[in-house]
């Protein structure tokens, strides 16, 4: 994981307006129920893929380069990479992220 956290900036421009979309955390009693709830349309077809959620912690200033790295290495044509700022948490853990992930230059 440290390699993902220390990527070099490649820069990506976007016309996205912050706050247009939201993340909804949903619990399900089983993988079967989760799969039924996670249907989505892609290229005119309904899909029910089983996916694995990764939570990659990094500096907010490094999200663009992380997103580029994921897009370059992900098998999906359009992969999901979204970020939410950390407002509060375990100080020693947050300090560790600051130590392991260099500031953007």
LINWO-V835350 format. One record per residue. N is the residue number from 0. RES is the residue in one letter. OMEGA is omega in whole degrees, -180 to 180 (none if undefined). Layout:
n & res & omega
N & RES & OMEGA
N & RES & OMEGA
This chain:
n & res & omega
0 & X & -180
1 & X & 178
2 & X & 178
3 & X & -176
4 & X & -174
5 & X & -179
6 & X & 175
7 & X & -178
8 & X & 176
9 & X & 175
10 & X & 177
11 & X & 176
12 & X & 180
13 & X & 176
14 & X & -178
15 & X & 177
16 & X & -178
17 & X & 178
18 & X & -180
19 & X & -180
20 & X & 179
21 & X & 174
22 & X & 176
23 & X & 176
24 & X & -176
25 & X & 175
26 & X & 178
27 & X & -177
28 & X & -179
29 & X & 177
30 & X & 179
31 & X & 179
32 & X & 179
33 & X & 180
34 & X & 178
35 & X & -179
36 & X & -172
37 & X & 177
38 & X & 176
39 & X & 179
40 & X & 175
41 & X & 180
42 & X & 175
43 & X & 179
44 & X & 176
45 & X & -179
46 & X & 176
47 & X & -179
48 & X & 170
49 & X & -178
50 & X & 177
51 & X & 179
52 & X & 174
53 & X & 173
54 & X & -179
55 & X & -179
56 & X & -180
57 & X & 175
58 & X & 178
59 & X & -179
60 & X & -178
61 & X & -177
62 & X & -179
63 & X & -179
64 & X & 174
65 & X & 179
66 & X & 178
67 & X & 179
68 & X & 180
69 & X & 179
70 & X & -179
71 & X & -174
72 & X & -176
73 & X & -179
74 & X & -180
75 & X & 174
76 & X & 176
77 & X & -178
78 & X & -179
79 & X & 169
80 & X & 177
81 & X & -180
82 & X & 175
83 & X & 180
84 & X & 175
85 & X & -179
86 & X & -177
87 & X & 178
88 & X & 179
89 & X & -174
90 & X & 179
91 & X & 178
92 & X & 179
93 & X & 175
94 & X & 179
95 & X & 178
96 & X & 180
97 & X & 180
98 & X & -172
99 & X & -178
100 & X & -180
101 & X & 174
102 & X & 177
103 & X & -179
104 & X & none
